Structure formats: structure tokens, C-alpha cells
Amino acid sequence: MPSRAKRRRIVASVAATAAAVAGLGAAAAPNHPISDAAGWASGAWLGSGSSGSGTTLATVRAAINASTGTAATLTGAGVGVALIDTGVAPVAGLPASQIVNGPDLSFESQSPDLRYLDTYGHGTHMAGIIVGNDTATGTVGLAPKAKLTSIKVGTANGAVDVSQIVAAVDWVVAHRNDDPANPIRVLNLSYGTGGTPDSWSDPVQFAVEQAWLKGIVVVAAGGNGGTSDITLTDPASDPAVIAVGAATTKGTTIATDDDFASFSTIGGNNRRPDFIAPGESILSLADPGSNVDLSYPSAKVGTTLVRGSGSSQAAAVTSAAVALLLQARPTLTPDQVKTVLKTSVTSTSGLASSRAVGELNLGAALASQNTWASGWNRSSGTGALEGARGPSHVVRDNVTLSGENTVWGPISTPAWAPKSAAQTAWSGGTWLGYRVAGDNWTGTSWASKTWAAASWSGRPWNGASSWTDPDWSGHYWSGHYWSGHYWSGHYWSSDDWSTAYWN
């Protein structure tokens, strides 16, 4: 945990970042507007969610039948949960003993003042749902003793490329047993890609399937396209993983009156959410000075909490529940976990009921003996990376990262796939031969190093042997922030981290 002075400086830095990104305050940069800013402002992060003070985590626990019986005694102890997201902030409600940082693969990793930290506010909210312990309000995460490994990929404006996600999943698989007392058994993916690639060759689906085959239960947000959207986001569309839709609890702890939230993607005949979980107006940890914190002040409840809605929150609820299930029944395989959960759901109402989609019921799952495992068609991983991106691209100097290129350089997915399967894509801090991070752990964080230069379409980032863009140097907070070049919009997905709104 950083010192108090360091944390004050971090918060000030994060505030400057978010202000610039959101176009707020003097730090905004009129000469470098965010690409697709109008879409960001009018899209998935705004809406009119539930009124009132929000849905507490205690209410969520009751709604998924985890507040009585054996379920109430479980804490997630001994189970590791990986969170690939926008990082986590060192807020008081996140116990330092329950958090470690994997490599920071985001564009912000090149700034020592931003490395590992959540400048967006999304990852901290997810982490709070899983392992939070906010003594100021008594808000406790659903699996408060699980060990959470944060792998940061997203920046303050959500900019991230699909290649960073693939590399992050590969890293989780390769390092799942680094902490023998808390092996990573759960992977939370609260987002979806912008593309709808062929499932039989999609590299993103291949990556998450490798995690699944190595014993990691992958939980993915289904998306926030609304109840007319019948296409789950990638990788929730993968037949192997647990795909989760967002439920509205209608202000009660009785699950039988729950239904799809109005913003939740409902899926189609080929792939529906495996079940729904509470995802509307969920009260979890705020991240002071982050993009969300500055952009949605009305979503704050007190000084430490914020209301957030989306299949992101539903996925985090499910990941925590899986950690509790695995604490009680550690020999379950990912396929068995999925079967147990799917066959133990509570009956729902409305559209969810008509589509035969139930709600997560942990108490019933703990007692279920339905551990048969069904097969699923696997991806070869040899498809185009560009297919997974769809319309979502990062841009620098008006050059778009596209085609078969990662953030760090070219990729051949047919060459990558067998390495991913063999857990050899990573070697120390290099991924596919590209220097991405340091080579080992330093305390509770994976060491970071400056990236080697790469190029998009033959144009180098800056012509240097390392990242030296002045916007990412340690002194850029001094009044002329965003004065040069910066990474900008189209975000990781059209669902903006699969969160519908901060209400």
C-alpha cells in the first residue's frame, strides 16, 4: 500500500487524468479530443438506473441465496480470483492483504504514477464486489477472503486493444499457481470485444478456453445491448465459459420476481446467458478522482461507495460466488462448476422466465450433485485478431492499430495458439518475444519495464528504442497534461467494459 503522501499524489494524478479524458476542468486538451467522445458520452455509461440508495452487497448475497446455511459461512479463503480490468485503486475498502498486482499491460504502465492503478474506476468497483471490506459503511464483498490478482489493461478513457487482453489471459494461465496457498481458480472478464468472430477460430475464445482447460473457471459478462440484443459479447459467446446476464432485483431479496435488467443482452437460440445475477444499481467501492468518480457524482453514496449497473457487476457477483463454491468443493472442475450452477438456478419472472434463464443460487449449488460435464466445440485460435476487434480500435497519431498486429508488434495466430496451449507464450516478462513487463514478482506486484518500440503499419510509435512519449513521462502532470500525443477511443468494446451506467 503506498504511503499517505504517495496516495494523495496518486489521487491528484488520477483526477487530472480523468478530467482530461472527460473534458472536465482546466486539464482538458482542446487540441486532442477523444476519438468517438460523443459515442462514449451518450452510450453505455449513461442511463436512468434504479432510484434510491442502490442495491447493497448484503441484498445481493441474499438474492443469490448465500446469506444462510453453509453459504453464509464461506469467505472464499484459499481461492484465487484473477481480475483483468482497469486495475484497482488503493482505497481503504480494499484490504491490501487480499490484493496483488499482476503485470500492468495497459498503455498507462509506462508512467510510474499510474502503473497498476485504476484511473477509470471500473476495476475497483468489481474488486469491491468480490473482496471489498469497507469499514466506513459495513460493506463487505461476497468473497472477502479470496485472493484477488489484478491485471490492468484499460486506461482512464477505456483504451485497450484485444491483443492486451489475450496476453493477459495467457499470463493468468501461466502464473495460476504462483501462490500455492491461493491458486487462481476463477477469471473475471467484465467486458466483451467489439467483434463477432467465428467461434471455431477466434483467438480470444481460444485463450479463455485454455484457462478453462487448465482448471480456471472463466466468468464473462454477457453485454449491455438491451433486451432486443440477441448476440452475447465475445468471449461470453464462447460455449465453454460461464456467460452472465444482469438481473434487476426489483428492490427485493426474493429472486423469483427477478428478470433481465432492461439493459442486459438476452442472447439468442445459439447462445444465451447461462443465468442472470444481480447487476442493477450495485453499491460497491468508489475510486476517488477516477473517470467514473468525476463524471458521475450523482452515483456516489457517501464518500466511499458508488452505484454501478451492468453485466460487469453481474459477472463479478458470479465470480465471487464461484470462489465460495470452490472453497467448499475444491475438487470441482470448471465444467462441473458450470453444470452445478446452471442446474441449481432459481426460477425467474418475465422475459428471463420465458427464455428459461434462471438466477444464480449458491445455496442450492452447494448441495447439488449434478456434476456431469457436457462437451463443447473448441476454437482453433488461428483466426484473425482483427475479427475479434470488430469496430473497436485504438488510435495514435491518426494511425489505427488493426490487422494482425498486437500493441507490441506483429502476430501470427497459428504460431501463437500452440504456445498459448503449452503455456510458453510468456517467458519471464516477454510475451511472444516482445518485452512487456519485468521478469518476476517484486513484493506483491509483478515487475514492470519499459516496452520496446513497435510499429503499426510500418510507422514506429516514436522512433526510439523504448517508450518515451512525453505524455507518459513522470513529469507530465505539470499544467500541460495531454499536450502531446495520447491513446484514445474506440474502447475495448462497444459495451465500454460492459457496464451500462453509473446511476
C-alpha positions as CSV (number, residue, x, y, z in Angstrom):
1,M,0.0,0.0,0.0
2,P,1.5,3.4,-0.9
3,S,2.3,5.9,1.8
4,R,-0.4,8.6,2.6
5,A,1.6,11.2,0.7
6,K,2.1,8.9,-2.2
7,R,-1.7,8.1,-2.3
8,R,-2.5,11.8,-2.2
9,R,-0.3,12.3,-5.2
10,I,-1.8,9.3,-7.0
11,V,-5.3,10.6,-6.4
12,A,-4.3,14.0,-7.8
13,S,-2.7,12.4,-10.8
14,V,-5.8,10.2,-11.4
15,A,-8.0,13.2,-11.1
16,A,-6.0,15.0,-13.7
17,T,-6.2,12.0,-16.0
18,A,-10.0,11.7,-15.7
19,A,-10.5,15.4,-16.0
20,A,-8.6,15.4,-19.3
21,V,-10.4,12.3,-20.5
22,A,-13.9,13.6,-19.7
23,G,-13.2,17.1,-20.9
24,L,-13.6,18.5,-17.4
25,G,-11.6,21.3,-15.8
26,A,-8.5,23.1,-16.9
27,A,-6.6,19.9,-17.7
28,A,-8.8,19.2,-20.8
29,A,-7.0,19.3,-24.1
30,P,-9.0,21.0,-26.9
31,N,-6.3,20.2,-29.5
32,H,-6.6,16.4,-28.8
33,P,-10.2,15.4,-28.3
34,I,-11.0,11.9,-27.5
35,S,-11.9,9.9,-30.6
36,D,-15.5,8.9,-30.6
37,A,-16.1,11.0,-27.5
38,A,-19.8,11.6,-28.4
39,G,-20.4,7.9,-28.5
40,W,-18.8,7.5,-25.2
41,A,-20.8,10.2,-23.6
42,S,-24.1,9.1,-25.0
43,G,-23.6,5.4,-24.9
44,A,-23.2,2.7,-22.3
45,W,-22.1,4.8,-19.4
46,L,-25.3,6.9,-19.1
47,G,-28.8,5.9,-18.2
48,S,-31.5,6.1,-15.6
49,G,-30.9,3.3,-13.3
50,S,-32.8,2.4,-10.1
51,S,-33.6,5.2,-7.8
52,G,-32.8,5.3,-4.2
53,S,-29.5,4.4,-2.5
54,G,-28.8,1.3,-4.6
55,T,-28.6,-2.5,-4.1
56,T,-26.3,-3.3,-1.2
57,L,-24.0,-6.3,-1.3
58,A,-25.9,-7.7,1.6
59,T,-29.0,-7.6,-0.5
60,V,-27.1,-9.3,-3.4
61,R,-25.9,-12.0,-1.1
62,A,-29.5,-12.7,0.0
63,A,-30.7,-12.6,-3.6
64,I,-28.3,-15.4,-4.7
65,N,-29.1,-17.5,-1.6
66,A,-25.7,-17.0,0.0
67,S,-26.7,-15.4,3.3
68,T,-28.0,-18.5,5.2
69,G,-26.8,-22.1,5.9
70,T,-23.4,-23.3,4.7
71,A,-23.1,-20.5,2.1
72,A,-23.1,-17.9,4.9
73,T,-20.0,-19.4,6.5
74,L,-17.9,-19.2,3.3
75,T,-15.4,-16.5,2.6
76,G,-13.5,-17.6,-0.5
77,A,-10.4,-18.3,1.6
78,G,-7.8,-20.3,-0.3
79,V,-9.2,-19.4,-3.7
80,G,-7.5,-17.0,-6.1
81,V,-9.6,-14.8,-8.4
82,A,-7.9,-13.0,-11.4
83,L,-9.5,-9.7,-12.5
84,I,-8.5,-8.5,-15.9
85,D,-9.8,-5.0,-16.0
86,T,-8.7,-1.3,-15.4
87,G,-6.6,-2.0,-12.4
88,V,-7.5,-1.4,-8.7
89,A,-7.0,1.7,-6.6
90,P,-5.6,1.5,-3.0
91,V,-8.8,2.7,-1.4
92,A,-9.4,1.8,2.2
93,G,-12.2,-0.6,1.4
94,L,-9.8,-3.0,-0.5
95,P,-7.7,-4.9,2.1
96,A,-4.1,-4.9,0.9
97,S,-3.6,-8.4,2.2
98,Q,-6.2,-9.7,-0.3
99,I,-4.8,-7.9,-3.4
100,V,-1.8,-8.5,-5.6
101,N,-0.9,-6.9,-8.9
102,G,-0.1,-9.0,-11.9
103,P,1.7,-7.2,-14.8
104,D,0.3,-3.8,-15.9
105,L,-0.3,-4.3,-19.7
106,S,-2.1,-1.0,-20.2
107,F,-0.8,2.0,-22.0
108,E,-0.5,3.7,-18.6
109,S,2.0,1.2,-17.4
110,Q,4.8,3.4,-18.8
111,S,4.0,6.1,-16.1
112,P,5.2,5.2,-12.6
113,D,2.4,7.4,-11.2
114,L,-0.3,5.3,-13.0
115,R,1.1,1.8,-13.0
116,Y,-1.4,-0.8,-11.6
117,L,-3.8,2.0,-10.6
118,D,-7.4,2.2,-11.6
119,T,-7.8,5.6,-13.4
120,Y,-11.2,4.6,-14.8
121,G,-13.0,3.4,-11.7
122,H,-14.3,0.2,-13.1
123,G,-11.9,-2.4,-11.8
124,T,-12.1,-1.0,-8.2
125,H,-15.9,-1.4,-8.3
126,M,-15.5,-5.0,-9.5
127,A,-12.9,-5.7,-6.8
128,G,-15.2,-4.3,-4.1
129,I,-17.9,-6.7,-5.1
130,I,-15.6,-9.6,-4.8
131,V,-13.2,-8.9,-1.9
132,G,-14.2,-5.4,-0.5
133,N,-14.3,-4.6,3.2
134,D,-15.4,-1.0,3.7
135,T,-15.5,-0.4,7.4
136,A,-16.9,3.0,7.0
137,T,-20.2,1.6,5.7
138,G,-20.0,-2.1,6.7
139,T,-20.0,-3.1,3.0
140,V,-18.3,-6.5,2.6
141,G,-17.5,-8.2,-0.6
142,L,-19.1,-11.6,-1.4
143,A,-15.8,-13.5,-1.1
144,P,-13.8,-11.3,1.2
145,K,-11.0,-13.7,1.9
146,A,-10.4,-14.7,-1.7
147,K,-7.0,-13.6,-3.1
148,L,-7.5,-11.2,-6.0
149,T,-4.9,-10.7,-8.7
150,S,-5.4,-7.6,-10.7
151,I,-4.1,-7.4,-14.2
152,K,-4.6,-3.9,-15.5
153,V,-5.3,-3.5,-19.3
154,G,-7.6,-0.4,-19.5
155,T,-6.7,3.2,-19.2
156,A,-8.6,6.2,-17.8
157,N,-10.6,6.5,-21.1
158,G,-11.0,2.8,-21.5
159,A,-8.5,2.5,-24.3
160,V,-7.2,-1.1,-24.7
161,D,-6.6,-3.4,-27.6
162,V,-7.7,-7.0,-27.9
163,S,-4.1,-8.2,-28.0
164,Q,-3.5,-6.9,-24.5
165,I,-6.5,-9.0,-23.3
166,V,-5.1,-12.1,-25.0
167,A,-1.7,-11.6,-23.4
168,A,-3.3,-11.0,-20.0
169,V,-5.3,-14.3,-20.2
170,D,-2.1,-16.1,-21.2
171,W,-0.3,-14.7,-18.2
172,V,-3.1,-15.8,-15.8
173,V,-2.9,-19.3,-17.1
174,A,0.9,-19.4,-16.9
175,H,1.0,-18.0,-13.4
176,R,-2.1,-19.5,-11.9
177,N,-0.1,-21.5,-9.3
178,D,2.4,-18.8,-8.3
179,D,0.7,-18.6,-4.9
180,P,0.2,-22.3,-3.8
181,A,-2.0,-21.2,-0.9
182,N,-4.3,-19.3,-3.2
183,P,-4.1,-20.8,-6.7
184,I,-6.1,-18.8,-9.3
185,R,-9.3,-20.8,-9.9
186,V,-11.5,-18.0,-11.2
187,L,-11.0,-15.5,-14.0
188,N,-13.4,-12.5,-14.1
189,L,-13.9,-10.8,-17.5
190,S,-16.3,-7.9,-17.2
191,Y,-16.2,-6.8,-20.8
192,G,-16.7,-8.0,-24.3
193,T,-14.9,-7.4,-27.6
194,G,-16.3,-5.3,-30.4
195,G,-16.3,-8.1,-32.9
196,T,-18.4,-11.2,-33.6
197,P,-15.7,-13.5,-34.9
198,D,-16.2,-17.2,-35.9
199,S,-16.3,-19.1,-32.7
200,W,-14.3,-22.1,-34.1
201,S,-11.2,-20.0,-34.8
202,D,-11.5,-16.8,-32.6
203,P,-8.2,-16.3,-30.7
204,V,-10.0,-14.6,-27.8
205,Q,-12.1,-17.7,-27.3
206,F,-9.1,-19.9,-27.7
207,A,-7.3,-18.0,-24.9
208,V,-10.1,-18.3,-22.4
209,E,-10.6,-21.9,-23.3
210,Q,-7.0,-22.6,-22.4
211,A,-7.7,-21.1,-19.0
212,W,-10.8,-23.3,-18.7
213,L,-8.9,-26.5,-19.7
214,K,-6.2,-25.7,-17.1
215,G,-8.8,-25.6,-14.3
216,I,-9.8,-21.9,-14.2
217,V,-13.5,-21.1,-14.2
218,V,-13.9,-18.2,-16.6
219,V,-16.8,-15.8,-15.9
220,A,-17.7,-13.4,-18.7
221,A,-20.2,-10.5,-18.9
222,G,-22.9,-11.1,-21.5
223,G,-23.2,-7.5,-22.6
224,N,-25.4,-4.5,-22.3
225,G,-27.1,-4.3,-25.7
226,G,-30.6,-4.3,-24.2
227,T,-33.3,-6.9,-24.3
228,S,-33.6,-6.7,-28.0
229,D,-29.9,-7.8,-28.4
230,I,-29.6,-11.5,-29.1
231,T,-25.8,-11.6,-29.5
232,L,-23.6,-12.1,-26.5
233,T,-20.3,-10.3,-26.5
234,D,-17.1,-12.2,-27.1
235,P,-15.9,-14.1,-25.0
236,A,-19.2,-14.7,-23.3
237,S,-20.3,-16.1,-26.6
238,D,-17.8,-19.0,-26.1
239,P,-19.7,-22.2,-25.3
240,A,-17.2,-23.2,-22.6
241,V,-17.3,-20.2,-20.3
242,I,-20.0,-19.0,-17.8
243,A,-21.9,-16.2,-19.6
244,V,-23.8,-14.0,-17.2
245,G,-26.6,-11.6,-17.8
246,A,-27.6,-8.8,-15.5
247,A,-30.7,-9.1,-13.3
248,T,-32.9,-6.5,-11.8
249,T,-33.8,-7.4,-8.2
250,K,-36.8,-5.1,-8.2
251,G,-35.8,-3.9,-4.7
252,T,-36.4,-7.3,-3.0
253,T,-34.2,-10.2,-1.9
254,I,-36.7,-12.7,-3.4
255,A,-35.2,-13.9,-6.6
256,T,-38.4,-15.3,-8.1
257,D,-39.6,-11.8,-9.1
258,D,-36.3,-11.0,-10.8
259,D,-35.9,-10.5,-14.5
260,F,-33.4,-9.4,-17.1
261,A,-32.4,-5.8,-16.4
262,S,-33.6,-3.5,-19.2
263,F,-30.0,-3.0,-20.5
264,S,-28.9,-6.6,-20.4
265,T,-28.2,-8.6,-23.6
266,I,-30.5,-11.6,-23.6
267,G,-28.8,-13.8,-26.2
268,G,-30.2,-15.9,-28.9
269,N,-31.0,-19.6,-29.6
270,N,-27.4,-20.5,-30.2
271,R,-26.1,-18.9,-27.0
272,R,-27.9,-17.4,-24.1
273,P,-26.6,-16.3,-20.7
274,D,-26.2,-19.4,-18.6
275,F,-28.0,-17.5,-15.9
276,I,-28.5,-14.0,-14.6
277,A,-27.1,-12.4,-11.4
278,P,-27.9,-9.1,-9.7
279,G,-26.4,-6.3,-11.8
280,E,-28.5,-3.2,-11.4
281,S,-27.5,-0.3,-9.2
282,I,-25.0,-2.3,-7.3
283,L,-23.3,-0.5,-4.4
284,S,-19.6,-1.1,-4.4
285,L,-16.4,0.8,-3.8
286,A,-15.8,4.3,-5.3
287,D,-12.4,5.3,-6.8
288,P,-11.9,9.0,-5.8
289,G,-10.5,11.0,-8.7
290,S,-11.2,8.4,-11.3
291,N,-13.1,9.0,-14.6
292,V,-16.3,7.5,-13.2
293,D,-15.9,9.4,-9.9
294,L,-15.6,12.8,-11.7
295,S,-18.1,12.1,-14.5
296,Y,-21.0,10.7,-12.4
297,P,-21.0,12.5,-9.0
298,S,-24.7,11.7,-8.5
299,A,-23.9,8.0,-8.4
300,K,-21.8,8.4,-5.3
301,V,-23.3,7.2,-2.0
302,G,-21.5,8.8,0.9
303,T,-17.7,9.1,0.4
304,T,-16.7,5.5,-0.2
305,L,-19.4,3.9,-2.4
306,V,-20.8,4.3,-5.9
307,R,-23.8,2.8,-7.7
308,G,-23.0,0.9,-10.9
309,S,-25.1,-1.2,-13.2
310,G,-24.3,-3.8,-15.9
311,S,-23.4,-7.3,-16.8
312,S,-20.0,-6.3,-15.5
313,Q,-21.4,-6.2,-11.9
314,A,-23.3,-9.5,-12.5
315,A,-20.1,-11.2,-13.6
316,A,-18.3,-10.0,-10.5
317,V,-21.1,-11.3,-8.3
318,T,-20.8,-14.7,-10.1
319,S,-17.0,-14.8,-9.8
320,A,-17.3,-14.3,-6.1
321,A,-20.0,-17.0,-5.8
322,V,-17.7,-19.4,-7.8
323,A,-14.9,-18.7,-5.3
324,L,-17.2,-19.6,-2.4
325,L,-18.3,-22.8,-4.2
326,L,-14.7,-23.8,-4.8
327,Q,-13.8,-23.1,-1.2
328,A,-16.5,-25.6,-0.2
329,R,-16.0,-28.1,-3.1
330,P,-12.4,-27.6,-4.3
331,T,-12.3,-30.7,-6.5
332,L,-14.9,-29.5,-8.9
333,T,-13.6,-28.9,-12.5
334,P,-14.7,-25.8,-14.4
335,D,-17.2,-28.0,-16.4
336,Q,-18.7,-29.3,-13.2
337,V,-18.9,-25.8,-11.7
338,K,-20.8,-24.6,-14.7
339,T,-23.2,-27.6,-14.5
340,V,-23.8,-27.3,-10.8
341,L,-24.6,-23.6,-11.1
342,K,-26.8,-23.9,-14.2
343,T,-28.9,-26.7,-12.7
344,S,-29.3,-25.0,-9.4
345,V,-30.8,-21.7,-10.5
346,T,-33.8,-20.0,-9.0
347,S,-36.8,-19.6,-11.3
348,T,-37.3,-16.0,-12.6
349,S,-40.1,-13.9,-14.0
350,G,-40.9,-12.0,-17.1
351,L,-38.6,-12.2,-20.1
352,A,-36.0,-14.3,-18.2
353,S,-38.6,-16.9,-17.3
354,S,-39.9,-17.0,-20.9
355,R,-36.4,-17.7,-22.2
356,A,-35.7,-20.3,-19.5
357,V,-32.9,-18.3,-17.9
358,G,-32.8,-18.6,-14.1
359,E,-30.9,-16.7,-11.4
360,L,-27.7,-17.7,-9.6
361,N,-28.5,-19.7,-6.4
362,L,-25.4,-20.5,-4.5
363,G,-27.1,-22.3,-1.6
364,A,-28.7,-24.8,-4.0
365,A,-25.4,-25.2,-5.9
366,L,-23.5,-26.2,-2.8
367,A,-25.9,-29.1,-2.3
368,S,-26.2,-30.1,-6.0
369,Q,-24.9,-33.4,-7.1
370,N,-25.3,-32.7,-10.8
371,T,-21.7,-32.8,-11.7
372,W,-21.9,-34.3,-15.2
373,A,-20.0,-32.3,-17.8
374,S,-21.1,-31.6,-21.3
375,G,-18.8,-31.2,-24.2
376,W,-18.3,-28.1,-26.3
377,N,-16.7,-27.2,-29.6
378,R,-13.3,-25.7,-29.2
379,S,-11.7,-22.8,-31.1
380,S,-8.5,-23.4,-33.0
381,G,-7.2,-19.9,-32.2
382,T,-6.0,-19.4,-35.7
383,G,-8.5,-16.8,-36.7
384,A,-7.8,-13.2,-37.3
385,L,-7.1,-10.9,-34.3
386,E,-8.9,-8.2,-36.3
387,G,-12.1,-10.2,-36.3
388,A,-12.2,-10.1,-32.5
389,R,-11.7,-6.3,-32.6
390,G,-14.6,-5.6,-34.8
391,P,-15.1,-1.8,-35.0
392,S,-13.1,-1.3,-31.7
393,H,-9.6,0.1,-32.3
394,V,-7.0,2.2,-30.5
395,V,-5.5,5.1,-32.4
396,R,-2.3,7.1,-32.1
397,D,-1.2,10.0,-34.3
398,N,-4.1,9.2,-36.5
399,V,-2.7,5.7,-37.1
400,T,-5.1,2.8,-36.2
401,L,-3.9,-0.4,-34.7
402,S,-5.5,-3.0,-37.0
403,G,-4.9,-6.2,-38.8
404,E,-2.6,-8.9,-37.4
405,N,-0.7,-6.6,-35.1
406,T,-0.5,-6.6,-31.4
407,V,0.3,-3.5,-29.3
408,W,3.9,-4.7,-29.3
409,G,4.3,-5.9,-32.8
410,P,3.0,-8.4,-35.5
411,I,1.4,-11.7,-34.5
412,S,0.7,-14.9,-36.3
413,T,-2.2,-16.6,-34.5
414,P,-1.4,-20.0,-36.0
415,A,2.1,-19.7,-34.4
416,W,0.7,-18.2,-31.1
417,A,-2.1,-20.8,-30.5
418,P,0.2,-23.8,-29.7
419,K,2.4,-21.7,-27.5
420,S,-0.7,-20.5,-25.6
421,A,-1.9,-24.1,-25.2
422,A,1.6,-25.1,-23.9
423,Q,1.9,-22.1,-21.6
424,T,5.0,-21.0,-23.4
425,A,3.7,-17.7,-24.9
426,W,5.2,-16.0,-21.8
427,S,8.8,-16.3,-20.8
428,G,9.5,-14.1,-17.8
429,G,8.4,-10.7,-18.8
430,T,8.2,-11.3,-22.6
431,W,5.1,-12.4,-24.5
432,L,5.8,-13.9,-27.9
433,G,9.3,-12.5,-27.7
434,Y,8.1,-8.9,-27.0
435,R,9.3,-7.2,-23.8
436,V,6.0,-6.5,-22.0
437,A,6.9,-6.4,-18.3
438,G,9.5,-7.4,-15.8
439,D,10.6,-10.9,-15.3
440,N,9.3,-11.7,-11.8
441,W,7.4,-10.7,-8.7
442,T,8.6,-7.7,-6.6
443,G,6.7,-7.9,-3.4
444,T,3.0,-8.0,-4.2
445,S,3.3,-6.7,-7.7
446,W,4.7,-8.2,-10.9
447,A,7.6,-6.0,-12.0
448,S,7.1,-3.7,-15.0
449,K,9.6,-2.4,-17.5
450,T,9.5,0.0,-20.4
451,W,8.1,-1.5,-23.6
452,A,10.3,-2.0,-26.6
453,A,9.3,0.1,-29.6
454,A,6.8,-1.4,-32.1
455,S,5.1,-0.1,-35.2
456,W,1.6,-0.1,-36.7
457,S,1.5,-0.2,-40.5
458,G,5.2,0.4,-40.7
459,R,5.1,3.6,-38.6
460,P,7.0,3.4,-35.3
461,W,5.5,4.8,-32.2
462,N,8.2,7.3,-31.7
463,G,11.3,6.0,-33.5
464,A,13.0,5.3,-30.2
465,S,14.2,2.0,-28.7
466,S,11.8,2.5,-25.8
467,W,8.6,4.3,-24.9
468,T,9.5,8.0,-24.5
469,D,6.2,9.8,-25.4
470,P,6.2,12.8,-23.1
471,D,2.6,12.2,-22.2
472,W,3.6,9.1,-20.3
473,S,6.7,10.5,-18.6
474,G,6.7,11.2,-14.9
475,H,6.5,15.0,-15.1
476,Y,3.5,15.4,-17.3
477,W,1.1,16.4,-14.5
478,S,2.5,20.0,-14.5
479,G,-0.1,22.1,-16.2
480,H,0.4,20.9,-19.8
481,Y,-1.1,17.5,-19.5
482,W,-2.2,15.9,-22.8
483,S,-0.1,18.5,-24.6
484,G,1.3,15.9,-27.0
485,H,0.0,12.6,-28.3
486,Y,-2.2,10.2,-26.4
487,W,-4.0,6.9,-26.7
488,S,-7.6,7.5,-27.5
489,G,-11.1,5.9,-28.0
490,H,-12.8,3.4,-29.6
491,Y,-12.6,1.4,-26.4
492,W,-12.1,-2.2,-25.7
493,S,-15.7,-2.9,-26.6
494,S,-18.9,-1.3,-27.8
495,D,-20.1,-2.0,-24.3
496,D,-17.5,0.1,-22.6
497,W,-16.4,-2.6,-20.1
498,S,-20.0,-4.0,-20.2
499,T,-21.2,-1.5,-17.6
500,A,-24.4,0.1,-18.6
501,Y,-24.3,3.2,-16.4
502,W,-23.3,4.8,-13.2
503,N,-26.6,6.0,-11.9
